[in-house]
């Protein structure tokens, strides 16, 4: 299990620190709400894992930065058929550390920034980054949604089990 880790973000950037590790979905309740995960996978401890790398540095303008790299695999829920979709997470984001929200000047507004924090909660930071980057309405590629067809197959098997000859004779005269 991931021990809740906190860093001093400015110190982390100033000293080029780096952290690697692994977190599990079970530790991120806000994210779990967005995903399609069968309850069983938690009961049996098969929680999905995410590898993380956190790297602190000062950029070429001598601004303190954090680089977050997350790597994992999720099940999202298709908005059309409500079945799971495998979603590989490959996220790299660079965050500028600012003292106040108005510190980030206009020409840098394409860079995400976070407030300097000497007790930054890593798990909360990673969870937030993942949530910001999840597709808004994930869907299978057109033609790949299958629940209707699966329902039909199950029904047919049920009919054969209860009365195989009736189904056979129907087929003959088609
Ligand atoms: Zn679908």
Boltz pocket constraint, residues with backbone or C-beta under 6 A from the ligand:
constraints:
  - pocket:
      binder: B
      contacts: [[A, 78], [A, 79], [A, 80], [A, 81], [A, 82], [A, 83], [A, 139], [A, 140], [A, 144], [A, 145], [A, 146]]
      max_distance: 6.0
